Amino acid sequence: KVSFSFHFTNTGKSDLLIRHAQATCGCTVPEWPKDPIAPGKDGFITVTFDSKGRIGMVHKTVTIIANTIPNTTTVTITGEVKSN
């Protein structure tokens, strides 16, 4: 399993509410702040990829739904899984 944390800052004028985050498959799991992020404050969305049973290049997308305009944002992870 490999994890990466995407750092973000709320640059808006009101609280940022991340309602949901969903990956393109079950091998990729996002974790996001459930509490509101105040203007000017930072947060992290951590994405964990489980490479079990996979070989080769991977490209996974996580869609984030929040009270932003537009209300959806995507982040991606890309890597290569090599056999031992």
Secondary structure by P-SEA (a helix, b strand, c coil): cbbbbbbbbccccccccccccccccccbbbbbbcccccccbbbbbbbbbbccccccbbbbbbbbbccccccbbbbbbbbbbbcc
